[in-house]
Amino acid sequence: MTPTAAPPPLIAAPALELREVSKRYGDFTAVDRISLTVPAGSIFGFLGPNGAGKTTTLRMILDIIQPTEGTITLLGSNSALSLRNRIGYLPEEKGLYKKMRAWSVIAYFATLKGLSRAAAKRRAFELLERYGLKDFAESKTEALSKGMGQKVQVLAAVAHDPEFVILDEPFSGLDPVNQTVMEDIITDLRSRGRTVIFSTHVMAHAERMCDRLAIIARGRKLFDGTPEEARRSIPGRVKLQTSDSGSIESLRALREVASITPGPDGRWEIELSGNANPQAVLEACFTGGIRLRSFQFTEPTLHDVFLKLVGPDAREASFR
């Protein structure tokens, strides 16, 4: 008998798909034909300077505003309104009920998403203890620091254990300690199979955490892929210093070299072509009799990619 072929592996449906989505307000285009696919169980970074269209896109995903054109599919549905108990959302405009206690804020939002009062209260105290706020459970939110208050609001957004979580600028205004706690919350969600999309203009968080990311500016998508693919999309640089005043002009003839910029005291910065191997430049220095005091290859960072793609608007972004 001919053996039966094994069935093809199952491919999980993406958690979110945007197809040619645009949003216009009169003559102004806030979002221009953006297409995205967010895999289920991943952390997806939505990066761009202020005013890039990030919040508008997130609000369209949530059905808060309607796209002018295009289609959005979230967890298999064309409308997020029917999925409210499966979605967690932290808006860009942060705010808490000042007279409520920390645990009661979290429990209140959990009951709005379907948990019983008893289950919501248990969940609130579990989350506060897990993320270092147990001692502040009974504190009124007006007495909390900005960082602690923002953590409480994030915990309120995920207290019902949603499948899909949208966080709009979750790191904004947080000190380094609270930024680390926020990263822990997000990575914990992924470890339990949840999908997280967060917007930010802080490149370091995206570089550390994201499985995939998109970069947008002026409403248009400039990049969509993994952080590694982003870093490979622009060339690296070589910084070297010669031990005498000899020229390195001979290196300009190398196909691996795109440009050479001189600096003080025999220092030079060389931009490589594409994915050129810096070893070729080092070998050319030796064979060309260039005496080196130092030679350093610098791989592109997400910061570099962002600056290259976004251009002048990138000055508004943060790179902490």
Helices and strands as residue ranges (DSSP letters): E 16-25, E 28-38, E 43-47, H 54-61, E 69-74, G 80-86, E 87-90, H 102-112, H 117-130, G 134-136, G 141-143, H 146-158, E 164-168, H 176-191, E 195-200, H 203-209, E 212-217, E 220-225, H 227-232, E 237-242, G 249-253, E 257-262, E 267-272, H 278-287, E 292-298, H 302-310, G 311-316
